[in-house]
Amino acid sequence: MITVYSKPNCMQCNFTKKYLEDKGIEFEEINIKDHPEVIEELKLYGFGSMPVVAVDTLDDAWSGFRPDRLAELEE
């Protein structure tokens, strides 16, 4: 399961979600504005910017718009 942690008015978040949608890759979006309880967890994993894209768990995650990492999800 792919989870995209995002925030409003975030261009990199929008690029990431559009990439996944265009490739037909299913994902769950968690907007940190609507779910502020996840912010501390993301910080514990060292993330300070959005989006954070997690594949199954935050142990396998990255932040920012990363077309190289997103392309790996297509395989």
OpenMM code with the backbone's topology and positions (N, CA, C; nanometers):
from openmm import Vec3, app, unit

residues = "MET ILE THR VAL TYR SER LYS PRO ASN CYS MET GLN CYS ASN PHE THR LYS LYS TYR LEU GLU ASP LYS GLY ILE GLU PHE GLU GLU ILE ASN ILE LYS ASP HIS PRO GLU VAL ILE GLU GLU LEU LYS LEU TYR GLY PHE GLY SER MET PRO VAL VAL ALA VAL ASP THR LEU ASP ASP ALA TRP SER GLY PHE ARG PRO ASP ARG LEU ALA GLU LEU GLU GLU".split()
positions = [
    Vec3(0.0838, -0.1174, 0.0000),
    Vec3(0.0000, 0.0000, 0.0000),
    Vec3(0.0885, 0.1242, 0.0000),
    Vec3(0.0586, 0.2139, -0.0882),
    Vec3(0.1330, 0.3389, -0.1000),
    Vec3(0.0530, 0.4485, -0.0308),
    Vec3(0.1209, 0.5218, 0.0552),
    Vec3(0.0580, 0.6333, 0.1261),
    Vec3(0.1347, 0.7600, 0.0933),
    Vec3(0.0596, 0.8629, 0.0546),
    Vec3(0.1194, 0.9936, 0.0272),
    Vec3(0.0732, 1.0890, 0.1367),
    Vec3(0.1675, 1.1335, 0.2185),
    Vec3(0.1394, 1.2352, 0.3195),
    Vec3(0.1605, 1.3699, 0.2518),
    Vec3(0.0583, 1.4541, 0.2561),
    Vec3(0.0651, 1.5804, 0.1823),
    Vec3(0.0120, 1.6943, 0.2684),
    Vec3(0.0217, 1.8146, 0.2120),
    Vec3(-0.0359, 1.9321, 0.2762),
    Vec3(-0.0939, 2.0212, 0.1665),
    Vec3(-0.1853, 2.1105, 0.2025),
    Vec3(-0.2462, 2.1988, 0.1025),
    Vec3(-0.1432, 2.2917, 0.0382),
    Vec3(-0.1709, 2.3287, -0.0848),
    Vec3(-0.0878, 2.4243, -0.1591),
    Vec3(0.0578, 2.3809, -0.1705),
    Vec3(0.0794, 2.2524, -0.1850),
    Vec3(0.2146, 2.1966, -0.1958),
    Vec3(0.2345, 2.1481, -0.3397),
    Vec3(0.3176, 2.2184, -0.4130),
    Vec3(0.3376, 2.1857, -0.5539),
    Vec3(0.3978, 2.0465, -0.5713),
    Vec3(0.4975, 2.0113, -0.4898),
    Vec3(0.5587, 1.8787, -0.5011),
    Vec3(0.4580, 1.7693, -0.4664),
    Vec3(0.3682, 1.7977, -0.3712),
    Vec3(0.2619, 1.7018, -0.3376),
    Vec3(0.1720, 1.6810, -0.4582),
    Vec3(0.1334, 1.7914, -0.5217),
    Vec3(0.0459, 1.7819, -0.6385),
    Vec3(0.1126, 1.7059, -0.7524),
    Vec3(0.2400, 1.7319, -0.7772),
    Vec3(0.3133, 1.6603, -0.8821),
    Vec3(0.3169, 1.5106, -0.8529),
    Vec3(0.3420, 1.4762, -0.7269),
    Vec3(0.3506, 1.3356, -0.6878),
    Vec3(0.2172, 1.2656, -0.7080),
    Vec3(0.1098, 1.3265, -0.6607),
    Vec3(-0.0233, 1.2652, -0.6749),
    Vec3(-0.0628, 1.2534, -0.8220),
    Vec3(-0.0327, 1.3565, -0.9011),
    Vec3(-0.0667, 1.3517, -1.0441),
    Vec3(0.0113, 1.2411, -1.1141),
    Vec3(0.1390, 1.2260, -1.0808),
    Vec3(0.2207, 1.1195, -1.1397),
    Vec3(0.1564, 0.9842, -1.1114),
    Vec3(0.1230, 0.9599, -0.9860),
    Vec3(0.0639, 0.8311, -0.9494),
    Vec3(-0.0706, 0.8094, -1.0188),
    Vec3(-0.1520, 0.9130, -1.0225),
    Vec3(-0.2826, 0.9027, -1.0897),
    Vec3(-0.2653, 0.8746, -1.2383),
    Vec3(-0.1748, 0.9460, -1.3037),
    Vec3(-0.1522, 0.9279, -1.4480),
    Vec3(-0.1032, 0.7868, -1.4804),
    Vec3(-0.0276, 0.7258, -1.3883),
    Vec3(0.0243, 0.5903, -1.4106),
    Vec3(-0.0723, 0.4829, -1.3620),
    Vec3(-0.1859, 0.5241, -1.3045),
    Vec3(-0.2839, 0.4286, -1.2556),
    Vec3(-0.2396, 0.3540, -1.1305),
    Vec3(-0.1518, 0.4160, -1.0529),
    Vec3(-0.1012, 0.3546, -0.9304),
    Vec3(-0.1896, 0.4001, -0.8144),
    Vec3(-0.2507, 0.3047, -0.7469),
    Vec3(-0.3389, 0.3371, -0.6358),
    Vec3(-0.2581, 0.3816, -0.5145),
    Vec3(-0.3124, 0.4799, -0.4433),
    Vec3(-0.2471, 0.5295, -0.3225),
    Vec3(-0.3519, 0.5885, -0.2299),
    Vec3(-0.3140, 0.5971, -0.1053),
    Vec3(-0.3970, 0.6633, -0.0049),
    Vec3(-0.3305, 0.7956, 0.0265),
    Vec3(-0.4090, 0.9012, 0.0347),
    Vec3(-0.3549, 1.0323, 0.0697),
    Vec3(-0.3935, 1.0659, 0.2133),
    Vec3(-0.2970, 1.1120, 0.2889),
    Vec3(-0.3230, 1.1620, 0.4233),
    Vec3(-0.2753, 1.3066, 0.4272),
    Vec3(-0.3703, 1.3975, 0.4384),
    Vec3(-0.3398, 1.5396, 0.4434),
    Vec3(-0.3068, 1.5742, 0.5886),
    Vec3(-0.1851, 1.6242, 0.6127),
    Vec3(-0.1428, 1.6497, 0.7502),
    Vec3(-0.2214, 1.7642, 0.8143),
    Vec3(-0.2860, 1.8471, 0.7338),
    Vec3(-0.3709, 1.9522, 0.7906),
    Vec3(-0.4939, 1.8892, 0.8548),
    Vec3(-0.5467, 1.7859, 0.7910),
    Vec3(-0.6654, 1.7171, 0.8429),
    Vec3(-0.6294, 1.6137, 0.9492),
    Vec3(-0.5040, 1.5688, 0.9509),
    Vec3(-0.4578, 1.4656, 1.0440),
    Vec3(-0.3264, 1.5091, 1.1093),
    Vec3(-0.3311, 1.6137, 1.1921),
    Vec3(-0.2072, 1.6654, 1.2513),
    Vec3(-0.1371, 1.5649, 1.3430),
    Vec3(-0.2079, 1.4602, 1.3847),
    Vec3(-0.1466, 1.3604, 1.4724),
    Vec3(-0.0329, 1.2847, 1.4042),
    Vec3(-0.0284, 1.2836, 1.2712),
    Vec3(0.0784, 1.2104, 1.2010),
    Vec3(0.2077, 1.2916, 1.1898),
    Vec3(0.2002, 1.4211, 1.2172),
    Vec3(0.3176, 1.5068, 1.2012),
    Vec3(0.4323, 1.4609, 1.2904),
    Vec3(0.4037, 1.4296, 1.4157),
    Vec3(0.5091, 1.3865, 1.5077),
    Vec3(0.5723, 1.2555, 1.4615),
    Vec3(0.4899, 1.1642, 1.4112),
    Vec3(0.5437, 1.0370, 1.3620),
    Vec3(0.6376, 1.0605, 1.2441),
    Vec3(0.5974, 1.1487, 1.1523),
    Vec3(0.6826, 1.1791, 1.0376),
    Vec3(0.8148, 1.2413, 1.0843),
    Vec3(0.8078, 1.3285, 1.1833),
    Vec3(0.9295, 1.3905, 1.2367),
    Vec3(1.0219, 1.2865, 1.3003),
    Vec3(0.9622, 1.1876, 1.3678),
    Vec3(1.0424, 1.0815, 1.4295),
    Vec3(1.1238, 1.0045, 1.3256),
    Vec3(1.0707, 0.9957, 1.2048),
    Vec3(1.1411, 0.9272, 1.0956),
    Vec3(1.2342, 1.0227, 1.0203),
    Vec3(1.2424, 1.1472, 1.0656),
    Vec3(1.3360, 1.2420, 1.0068),
    Vec3(1.2806, 1.3249, 0.8924),
    Vec3(1.1503, 1.3190, 0.8698),
    Vec3(1.0912, 1.3951, 0.7598),
    Vec3(1.0488, 1.5331, 0.8076),
    Vec3(1.0831, 1.6330, 0.7280),
    Vec3(1.0473, 1.7699, 0.7631),
    Vec3(0.9800, 1.8444, 0.6499),
    Vec3(0.9639, 1.7770, 0.5352),
    Vec3(0.8982, 1.8416, 0.4218),
    Vec3(0.8050, 1.7416, 0.3546),
    Vec3(0.7109, 1.7955, 0.2805),
    Vec3(0.6100, 1.7145, 0.2124),
    Vec3(0.6370, 1.7142, 0.0630),
    Vec3(0.5888, 1.6181, -0.0093),
    Vec3(0.5158, 1.5028, 0.0422),
    Vec3(0.6124, 1.3986, 0.0975),
    Vec3(0.5585, 1.3092, 0.1769),
    Vec3(0.6291, 1.1885, 0.2161),
    Vec3(0.5535, 1.0738, 0.1504),
    Vec3(0.6260, 0.9932, 0.0758),
    Vec3(0.5660, 0.8779, 0.0088),
    Vec3(0.6170, 0.7525, 0.0792),
    Vec3(0.5237, 0.6760, 0.1345),
    Vec3(0.5587, 0.5545, 0.2075),
    Vec3(0.5075, 0.4331, 0.1319),
    Vec3(0.5951, 0.3353, 0.1151),
    Vec3(0.5566, 0.2085, 0.0535),
    Vec3(0.5450, 0.1079, 0.1683),
    Vec3(0.4230, 0.0751, 0.2025),
    Vec3(0.3887, -0.0132, 0.3141),
    Vec3(0.4143, 0.0522, 0.4498),
    Vec3(0.5365, 0.0951, 0.4787),
    Vec3(0.5663, 0.1562, 0.6087),
    Vec3(0.6563, 0.2778, 0.5892),
    Vec3(0.6724, 0.3547, 0.6945),
    Vec3(0.7621, 0.4706, 0.6888),
    Vec3(0.9084, 0.4293, 0.6873),
    Vec3(0.9363, 0.3012, 0.7117),
    Vec3(1.0743, 0.2530, 0.6996),
    Vec3(1.1197, 0.2536, 0.5541),
    Vec3(1.0244, 0.2455, 0.4622),
    Vec3(1.0529, 0.2485, 0.3183),
    Vec3(0.9811, 0.3702, 0.2603),
    Vec3(1.0377, 0.4871, 0.2866),
    Vec3(0.9714, 0.6115, 0.2460),
    Vec3(1.0738, 0.7150, 0.2028),
    Vec3(1.0256, 0.8157, 0.1330),
    Vec3(1.1098, 0.9282, 0.0925),
    Vec3(1.0237, 1.0539, 0.0899),
    Vec3(1.0895, 1.1687, 0.0840),
    Vec3(1.0151, 1.2941, 0.0758),
    Vec3(1.0491, 1.3661, -0.0533),
    Vec3(0.9561, 1.4515, -0.0927),
    Vec3(0.9736, 1.5298, -0.2148),
    Vec3(0.9203, 1.4591, -0.3376),
    Vec3(0.9172, 1.5332, -0.4485),
    Vec3(0.8747, 1.4771, -0.5768),
    Vec3(0.9938, 1.4044, -0.6372),
    Vec3(0.9879, 1.2717, -0.6397),
    Vec3(1.0993, 1.1881, -0.6851),
    Vec3(1.0531, 1.0979, -0.7996),
    Vec3(1.0543, 1.1488, -0.9232),
    Vec3(1.0116, 1.0661, -1.0363),
    Vec3(1.0901, 0.9356, -1.0467),
    Vec3(1.2179, 0.9368, -1.0067),
    Vec3(1.2979, 0.8148, -1.0134),
    Vec3(1.2417, 0.7080, -0.9194),
    Vec3(1.2059, 0.7464, -0.7989),
    Vec3(1.1497, 0.6515, -0.7025),
    Vec3(1.0067, 0.6135, -0.7418),
    Vec3(0.9305, 0.7096, -0.7916),
    Vec3(0.7925, 0.6803, -0.8331),
    Vec3(0.7909, 0.5812, -0.9495),
    Vec3(0.8871, 0.5927, -1.0399),
    Vec3(0.8937, 0.5010, -1.1541),
    Vec3(0.9158, 0.3583, -1.1071),
    Vec3(0.9877, 0.3393, -0.9964),
    Vec3(1.0101, 0.2045, -0.9425),
    Vec3(0.8787, 0.1385, -0.9009),
    Vec3(0.7782, 0.2184, -0.8681),
    Vec3(0.6493, 0.1647, -0.8262),
    Vec3(0.5718, 0.1038, -0.9429),
    Vec3(0.6104, 0.1401, -1.0636),
    Vec3(0.5426, 0.0873, -1.1826),
    Vec3(0.5829, -0.0546, -1.2123),
    Vec3(0.6966, -0.0985, -1.1623),
    Vec3(0.7514, -0.2295, -1.1971),
    Vec3(0.6808, -0.3411, -1.1234),
] * unit.nanometer
topology = app.Topology()
chain = topology.addChain("A")
for resn in residues:
    res = topology.addResidue(resn, chain)
    for name in ("N", "CA", "C"):
        topology.addAtom(name, app.Element.getBySymbol(name[0]), res)
